């Protein structure tokens, strides 16, 4: 088996993959800027406008457009009337929670009890710290409206940094495919939902963790996943696919390092608050359990269509069982596929399963999937189909809220909102289906068509299999660079 140094040199010597040469949708879109890249186009290492820098600049430009989209709310709709922020589709939690969670009064999250309907801040500790830092940076005086505007602007600036980190990390995770990060930078749903809430913090930490794993740095990956889980719960799910892949490749030491580092980082952040403010610390977890069926889930369609409410305890149980069934299917796929799946593919599937089975789907949750989708299925057609479905949902939820908040019911009625939810669900299921197809038919995986194995896999990349199950699974073996023998075995067991 080749050493990591040999594989690094081997991968770096190969030319970058240019989507405009391989993807018809990317090629057609490139006509807007002069057409597909030619044979003399600069590679990653030459010139000032390298792919990573271009991706970062595009991410900044698109994020700025998303801020412009929120201007009607920034100027007046957040502060006047109940429905204007919905009819203009520019709602954000950030200015409202500046007031509603005590930041305007100088209260400290988790330690100070709130006076409203929420006793303590219902966000994980690292997100609460992010919110508090933005509050400390807010030195605006004058009216409360002005303070809320400045608070949103400060948060938007901090979240823009997170957005750039996400795009750059995706560009660097697959060494030879930096242009795939344009899927993230140009994603319409990413632009529209980036400043609704603080999810980009967890997404940025998760993207950085994926980059560290792709470089073989299991400890750094674990630390970043632990921090990401301290900002949002979903990143811990990535340890499940990693366990399966390390099991199949026999990389137990690397997985143990990652898992222990994740647990340690999570504890370092959470333990002080857990000890000194236990009631405030556990609010996120109790709120998640007690929260009723809410926007965006198929559970809401069921309750609206039947007219019957489902007890929250039963919903929690059913959702957990569905998630466990989905994880069992992903495990069977990981251990029985003809080739060991790529890490990004399984990471996307497990997070998508959580989103599909959960009792709530806020519009900004799409941010969790965007970078994983760009790594798992870097095909513009499929990505844009999914994004179109998410844009439909983005518009649908605000029009539905306008309908429910307006005395004249001007907006989207429940039946229309149910269609928007169904479109979101079908779009996500479609992308899951093509990722599963790539796993079962690896010759159709765009990342692997040039002979690559798992560019985001780190120690898993081109590693031999030591365990596999099922009639089609075959242990993988690779020849070292420069030696005779096939680099990739696409065959299936007879």
N, C-alpha and C positions, 0 to 999 in steps of 0.2 A: 504493500500500500504506500502511495507517495506521501512524503512529509507535507506539513502545512506550508513550509517555505516553497517546496517544489510546486504545489498547487497554486500558490499565490503568484509565482512567476509565470506559470502556465496561463492562468486566467488573465493576468495583466497584459500579456503579449498578444492576446487575441484582440481584433478590432471591436470597437463598441457596436452594439446592436442599434440600428437606426430604425425606429418604428415606421418612418415614411417609406422605407424600402420593403417592409414586411406587412404593413397594415394598410389596407386600401382606404379605410376611413381617415387614418392619420395622413395618408398621402393626399387625399382630397382636401382635407382641412389645411394642409400646408400651402396650398395654392394661394391662400390669403397673404402669406408672407414670402412668396417667391418660389414655392414649389419644394419638392423633396430635396433632401441634402444630397449633394453630389459626391463623387469619389474623393475630391480634394478638400472636402469640408473638414474643419478643425476637429480633432479628437479631444478627449477629456483633458489631456495635459497641455494643450497649446492655446495660445492667445489669451486675451483678457476675458472674453465672454465664453467661458467654459460652460458645458451643460448645467453644472450645479449652480453656477452664478445666474444663468438665464432662468432656471427654475425658481431660484430665490426671488429674482426681480419680478417674475410673473406672479408669484404668490403674493408679494407685496402689492402689486397693482390690482390684483383681483380682490384682495382683502379690502383695499381702499374703496373699490366699487361697492363692496358689501356694506361698508360704512355709509357711503352715499345713499344706498337703498334705505338706510335707517333714518335719514335726515328728516322726513316728515314727522316721525315720532320724536326725534331729538328736539326739533323746533317747537312742537306743540302737542302732538297727539298723545304722548305719554301723560300729559297733564290736564287735558281738556276732554271730558266726555269718556264714556266707557267703551265705545265701539270704534273710534277713529283709528286706534293703534292696530285693530284687527282688519278693518277695511283697507288700510294702507299696507298690510302684511309686514309691519316693521316692529312687532312686539319684541321686548327684551325683558328678562327677569332682572337684569342688573340694576337699573334705576329704581325699580319698585322695591327690591330687597335692600337697597341702601337705607330706605326708610323702614321697611317692614321687619328687618332683622336687627335693628338697633344701631347700625353704623352711624347714622346721622346724629345719634345721641352719645356716641363715644363708648358704647357698650362692647365688651370683649366677648367674642364667640365662645360658647361652651361654659364659660364661667359666670356670665351675667344672665339672669333670667329675663326673658322678653315679656312685654306687656300685651302682645296681641294674641292671636289664636295659636301661635306656635311658641311653646315654652322656651325652647333652645334652638339654635341653628341646626337645621336638618341636613347638613352637608358633611362629608368626611373631613378629617382634620386638616389635610394639606390644602384642600380647596378653601376651607375656612381661613387658613393662613393667607392664601392668595387674596381673598376678599378683604382681609384685615389690612394687608400691606397696601392695597389700593386705597383703602380708607385713610390710612396714615399719610399717603401721598396727596390726598385731596385737601388742599389748603384753601379752597374757595370759601369765600364768605358771602354774605348777602342772603338772597332768598333761598328757600329749600329747593326750588326748581333749578336754580343755578348750581347748587351743590350736587344734585342728582345728575345734571348734564356733565359736569366735570368728572364725577365718579365714573360714569359710563365711558367717557373719553379716555380716562386713565386705564380702565380695564381693557378697552379696545386696543390701546397701545401695547399693553402687556400680552394680550391675546394674539396680537399680530406677530410678536416675537415667537410665540408658540407655533403659529401657523408656518412661519419660515423654518423653524426647527423641524417641523413635520415634513415639509417638502424636501428639505436638504437631506434629512435622514433617509427618506424613501429613495432619493436620487443616489445615495451612496450605499444603500443596502445591497442592491444588485450591481456589482462593480461594473459590469459591461452594459447595463441598461439604465443609465441615468435619466434618459428622456422619458421613461415611464412615469417619473414623478410629475410630469405635466398633467397627468390624469388627476392628481391631487390638487395642483395649483389652479387648474381650470374647472374643477368640478363645480357645477352650478349650486348643488345643495350645500357644498362646503362653504361657498361664498355667502349664501343666504342665511345660514344658521350659525355662523362662526361667533357672533356676538349676542346670541340669545341667552347663553348661560356660560359657565366656566369649564365646560367639558374639554376644551382644547388643551388645558393643562395636563390632564391625564393622557390625552391622545399624544401629546408631544413627548411625554416621558415614555410611553409605550413604543412610539416610533424610534426613539433613541435606544431603547432596550433591544428592539429588533436589529438595529444597526450593530450594537455591541455583540449580540449573539452571532451575527453573520461574520464578525471578525474573530470569532473563537474566544471571546472574553465572557465566560460564563458568570463569573462573579459580578462584573459590571452590569450584565444583563439582569441578574437577580436583584441587585440594589435598585436599579431603575424600575423594574416591575414592582418591587415592594413600595417604592415611592408612588408609582402610578396607582397602585391599589389603595394607598392612603389618600389619593385624590378622587378616585372613583372606583367602584367595586369591580367592574368588568375585566380589568387587566389581569387579575389573578387567574382568569379562565385560561390564559395562554400556557400555564404550567401543565394543564391536562394534555394538550397535543404534544407538548415537549416531552412529557413522560412517555407517551406512546412511541414517539420517534426514537428517543434514546433507548427504550426497551428493544425496539427492533434492530437498532445499530449497536447495542451493547455499550452505550456511552453513559453508564450509571454514575461515574464520578462527576462528569460535567453536569448532569442533571441535579445531583445532590448539592453541588456547589451553588447552582442557580437557585434551587429551592431554599437552601439555608440562608443565602444572601437576601433573598426576597423577604423571608420571615424576619430576619434581623433588621432590615431597613424599615419594614412596616412597623415593627415594635419601637424602634428608635423614635419615630414620628408620633406614634399613638400613645405610648406608655406614659409620658408626662401628663397628657390631658386625661388619660384613662384613670390615673391615680388621683390627680388633683381636682378633676371636675367630672366624676363618673356619670352623673345624671346628664350633663351636657354632651359628653362623649358618646353615650349610647343612643342619643336621639336619632341619629341617622339610621341605625339598625332597627330601632323600634318603629320609626316612621315608615321604613320600607316594608315591614311586616304588616303594619296596620293600614297602610294606604289602600283605599278601595280601587276597584277597577276604574281605569282612567283612559285618557285619550289615546287613540292610535292602535289599540290592541284588538285582536279578534274576539277577546272576551267582551269588549264593549259592543261589538256587533251582535253577539249572542244576547246580551241583556237588552239592547234596544229592540231587537227583532222579536224577542219573546215577551218583553215587558216584565220580566222577573229578575230580581236582583239575586246575585250569587253571594253567599256568605264569604267574607274575605278569607277566613281560615280555609274553606274548601278551595277557593281560587289559588291560594298559596300552595296547597297540597297538589292540586292538579297541575299547576304550572311547574312545580318541582319535578313531578313525575314525567311530564312531557320533556323537560330539559334533560332528565336522566336518560330517557329513551333516545333522545337525539344524540347524547354523548355516547351511548352504547353503539349507535350506528356509526358514529365517527370513529370509535375505537375499532370496530370491525373493519371499517374502510382502511384505517391506518395500518393494521396488522395483516390484512388480507389482500391489499392491492397488489397488482403485478409488479410495481416498483414502489419503493418507499415514498410516500407523498412528500411534497415540499412543506416546510414548516409554515410558510405564509398561507398555503392552501388550508391546512387544518386550523390555523389560527382564525382565518376568516370564517370558516364553517362553524366553529364553536361560539364565536361572538354573535354571528347571525342567528344561531339557534337560540341563544339567550334573548335576543331582541324579538324573535318571532314568538316565543312562548311566554314572554313577560306580560304582566297585567297592565303595563303602561308603555307607551312609546311616544316620548316627547320628540318634537321635530329635530332637535339638535343631536339626538342619538345617532343619526346617520354619520356624524363625524367619527364615531368609533370605527365604522366600517371602511371609510374612504381609503385610508392608507393601506389597510389590509387587502382591500379589493384591488388596488393598483399593483400590489406585489403578487397577489394570488392569481389574478386573471388580467394581465395587461393587454387587453384587446379593446380598442376604442368603441367598437359597435356595441358590445355587451355592456361595457361600462356606461355608455351614454343612454342605453335603454333603461338601465337601472336608475340612473340619475334623473331621467325624465319622469319616472314613476315617483321618485322622491320629491321632485318639484311639484307634481300634482298634489301629493300629500301636504306639502308645505303650504300651498295655497288653500287646500281644502280645510285644514284645521282652523286657519284664521277666519275664513268665510263662515265656518260653522260657529265659531265663537261670536262672530258678529251677529249671526242669526239668533243665538241664545241670549245675547246681551241686549239686543235691540228690542224696544217695545213693539215695533212694527214687524219684527222678524225679517229684517232685510239681510239676506246672506244665503248660506247653504243650509238647507234643512237636514235633519238627521239621515234621511235616505241618501242624500247626496254625499254626506260625510262618510257614510258606510262604504260607498263606492270608492272614495278616496283612500280609505283604510285598506280596502281590498286591492287597490292598485299598488299601494306600498308593499303589501304582503306578497303579491304576485311578482313584483319586480325583484324583491329580495330573494324569493324562492327561485326565480329564473337564474340569477347570478349564482346561487348555491348549486343549481343543477349543472351549469356549465363547468363549475369548478370540480364537482364530483365526476363529471364526464372526463375531464382532463386527468383526474387521478386514475380512473379505470382504464383510460386509453391514453397513456402518457405520450404517445407519438403525436397527439393533437395538442399537447401543452406547448404554447408558444415559447415559454422560457426554455424548454428542454429541446426544442427542435434543432438547435445548433450544437447539440452535444453536451450542454450543461446538465448538471444534476440538480443541485439545490443551492443557488447562490446566496440565499438568506439562511442556509442551514448551519453555517459555521463548521463545527466538528462533524456534523452530519453530512456535509457536502462530500460526495464521492466515497463515503465510508461504506465498508462491507456490511452486509446484513448478517446478524447472528441468530435472528429469530423472525419467523414469518409463519402465518397460518393461512389456510384456505387453498382451494384447488388451483388458483391462478398465481399465487405468490411464489416468487422465485428469489432466493438469496442473491443479492447484488454483489458483483465483483468488478473492479475497475483496474485497468492497467495504468501503471505510472506514466507520466508524460514522457514521450520520446521512446517508449518501449513498444514492442509489437503486441498486438491484441486489441480488442475493441475497447473503446473508452466507455461506451454505454451499452448495456444489454437491455434491448427493448422486448426480448422474447417473453412469451408466457409459457408456463408449464403446460404440457400436453394434457 
